[in-house]
Amino acid sequence: MSQPQNLQVEGEQEKETTVPHSPVFVGQNKINFPVYAINSPKSPPNKAREATKDLSTLGYPLQTKWTFWFDKKTTASTAIPTTQREAQEQTAQYRNQLSKLGSFETIDQFTKLYAYLATPSSLGKNVNYHMFRHEIVPMWESYPQGGCWMVKIKKNGELVDRLWEQLVFATICEEFQEPNVVGIVLSMRPREDVLSVWNRDSSNQRAKLAIGERFKEILHLGTHVVIQYKHNKLSIKDGSTFRNAKNYIVAEDQAA
């Protein structure tokens, strides 16, 4: 496989818990899920339907287990740490704020959980939804060799709800076609919202760039939308996922 050419730099296991009274749990919502994509993003619908009977007995298994998490930022957690002790205190505070909403390994389990989660736009500002493989805690320290792609979205409740759902569906259906993808995050902020995709290891440049390209394709962002990447090691150092991230653009295909 050749190295992706479109992305160019623009400058530089814990126990199951439930949260029955959490604001992220609401009444059941209808889910229109693309069942034919399960376990094989490129499988044509007719082939998937042939296997539906067997899959249904297993609840439509996913390739890996996934877990939803939720947290609400505090003012103290946004300060830049100046000492190792302050950094450790921020890490501990963040870990204590995390709520594990539930895990799933099949589409049946996913729909039962997802149908009761509140839409992102109804949660207010300074909150985060996370969805990560297995039950790994969504922290920079969990993947110190990795990083994340991110895109900032202007405040638009209907749009961010749709984009988050697209990203969730695409991720659990393995549409990134890259096991290096370990999770996704939606960060609701006062002036804009941020969608991000985390990868385990940033040393493979080709794989990293391919994830960034696929990220834009899944969300139908277009060539003029800038996406950013930041290494987790740098985030650990400056205490922010977003600060000092590097901008990337999608260049026009010169061969076209």
Beta strands, then each sheet from edge to edge (+ up, - down):
strand 1: 7-9
strand 2: 61-72
strand 3: 99-106
strand 4: 127-133
strand 5: 147-154
strand 6: 181-188
strand 7: 192-199
strand 8: 227-231
strand 9: 246-250
sheet 1: 1+ 9- 8+ 5- 7+ 6- 4+ 2- 3+
end
